[in-house]
Amino acid sequence: MDTASQHTNPPKRRRFLISCATVAALYPILRFLGFSIPRKPRIIEVSSPVPLAGFHLGPDYILFDNGEQAWALSRRCTHLGCTINFREKEKYLECPCHQSRFSPEGKVLHGPAENPLPRYQVEKLKDDGGYIITI
């Protein structure tokens, strides 16, 4: 094999490295432009009815049921991502990191959080009193 043919046909290793470099260079640009692969939804089944207090605390969500409708909110604070807790006596959700407060409907009551909590789809099961939450 002569040197002229080596320079006109790059070896497989060089093509592979160029491909990897191209992907590495394009990834931040695509992320900046807002391109993302959508997540597959998670289905969570709550097999028992909500207690008389009107809420059920899960690891990623808090489920409310006022008798007429049921809804679920994310437990991740929209400020810095801390796990929020429900203050039952005061009837609001509070972030332990910076004390952002949210209504049971997910609206911001007190900052520093500026965005409401994400709301999840809830389906009430008629037969056993359970729920299906789509996250």
C-alpha positions as CSV (number, residue, x, y, z in Angstrom):
1,M,0.0,0.0,0.0
2,D,1.5,3.3,-1.0
3,T,1.3,6.5,0.9
4,A,-0.9,8.3,-1.6
5,S,-3.7,5.7,-1.1
6,Q,-3.4,6.1,2.7
7,H,-4.1,9.8,2.6
8,T,-7.1,9.6,0.2
9,N,-8.9,6.9,2.2
10,P,-8.8,7.7,5.9
11,P,-8.5,4.6,8.1
12,K,-11.6,3.3,10.0
13,R,-10.1,4.6,13.2
14,R,-9.9,8.1,12.0
15,R,-13.5,8.0,10.6
16,F,-14.6,6.7,14.0
17,L,-12.8,9.5,15.9
18,I,-14.2,12.1,13.5
19,S,-17.8,10.7,14.1
20,C,-17.3,10.8,17.8
21,A,-16.0,14.4,17.8
22,T,-18.9,15.5,15.6
23,V,-21.5,14.0,18.0
24,A,-19.7,15.5,21.0
25,A,-19.7,18.9,19.3
26,L,-23.4,18.7,18.3
27,Y,-24.8,17.5,21.6
28,P,-24.5,20.8,23.5
29,I,-25.9,22.7,20.5
30,L,-28.9,20.4,20.4
31,R,-29.4,20.7,24.1
32,F,-29.2,24.5,23.9
33,L,-31.8,24.6,21.1
34,G,-34.2,22.6,23.4
35,F,-34.0,19.2,21.7
36,S,-34.7,16.4,24.1
37,I,-35.9,12.9,23.9
38,P,-39.3,12.7,25.7
39,R,-39.5,10.5,28.8
40,K,-41.7,7.5,28.9
41,P,-44.5,8.1,31.4
42,R,-44.4,6.2,34.6
43,I,-47.7,4.6,35.9
44,I,-48.1,4.4,39.6
45,E,-51.0,2.5,41.2
46,V,-52.2,3.5,44.7
47,S,-54.2,0.6,45.8
48,S,-55.9,2.1,48.8
49,P,-58.2,5.1,49.2
50,V,-56.8,8.4,50.4
51,P,-57.0,8.7,54.2
52,L,-59.5,11.0,55.9
53,A,-56.8,13.7,56.0
54,G,-57.3,14.0,52.3
55,F,-53.8,13.4,51.1
56,H,-51.3,10.5,50.4
57,L,-47.6,11.2,50.4
58,G,-45.6,9.2,47.9
59,P,-41.9,9.4,47.2
60,D,-42.3,11.4,44.0
61,Y,-45.8,12.8,44.3
62,I,-48.5,13.9,46.8
63,L,-52.0,12.8,46.0
64,F,-55.0,14.9,47.1
65,D,-58.7,13.9,47.1
66,N,-61.3,16.3,48.3
67,G,-64.2,13.9,47.7
68,E,-65.2,15.5,44.3
69,Q,-61.9,15.3,42.5
70,A,-58.4,13.8,42.9
71,W,-55.1,15.4,41.8
72,A,-51.4,14.7,42.3
73,L,-48.5,17.1,42.4
74,S,-44.8,16.7,42.1
75,R,-42.8,16.7,45.4
76,R,-39.8,18.3,43.6
77,C,-39.5,22.0,44.3
78,T,-39.4,24.2,41.2
79,H,-36.7,26.4,42.8
80,L,-33.7,24.0,43.3
81,G,-35.3,20.5,43.2
82,C,-35.5,19.7,47.0
83,T,-38.3,17.3,48.1
84,I,-41.2,19.3,49.5
85,N,-43.4,18.3,52.5
86,F,-47.1,18.9,53.2
87,R,-47.8,20.9,56.4
88,E,-51.1,19.3,57.3
89,K,-52.2,21.8,60.0
90,E,-51.4,24.9,57.9
91,K,-52.6,23.2,54.6
92,Y,-49.7,24.1,52.4
93,L,-46.6,22.4,50.9
94,E,-43.2,23.7,52.0
95,C,-39.7,23.2,50.7
96,P,-37.2,22.6,53.5
97,C,-34.3,24.1,51.6
98,H,-35.5,27.7,51.1
99,Q,-39.0,27.7,52.5
100,S,-40.9,28.1,49.2
101,R,-44.6,27.5,49.9
102,F,-47.2,26.1,47.6
103,S,-51.0,25.7,47.8
104,P,-52.5,22.2,47.7
105,E,-53.3,23.0,44.0
106,G,-49.6,23.6,43.3
107,K,-49.6,27.5,43.1
108,V,-46.7,29.4,44.5
109,L,-47.7,31.2,47.8
110,H,-44.2,32.3,48.9
111,G,-40.9,32.4,47.0
112,P,-38.1,32.0,46.1
113,A,-39.7,29.5,43.8
114,E,-41.4,31.2,40.8
115,N,-43.1,28.3,39.0
116,P,-46.0,26.2,40.2
117,L,-45.6,22.5,41.0
118,P,-46.1,20.1,38.0
119,R,-49.5,18.5,38.2
120,Y,-49.9,14.8,37.3
121,Q,-52.9,13.0,35.7
122,V,-54.9,11.0,38.2
123,E,-57.6,8.4,37.5
124,K,-59.9,7.3,40.3
125,L,-60.7,3.5,40.3
126,K,-64.3,3.1,41.1
127,D,-64.1,-0.6,42.3
128,D,-61.6,-0.5,45.1
129,G,-61.1,3.2,45.9
130,G,-57.6,3.2,44.5
131,Y,-55.9,5.6,42.0
132,I,-53.7,5.4,39.0
133,I,-51.2,8.3,38.7
134,T,-49.3,9.0,35.4
135,I,-46.0,10.8,36.1
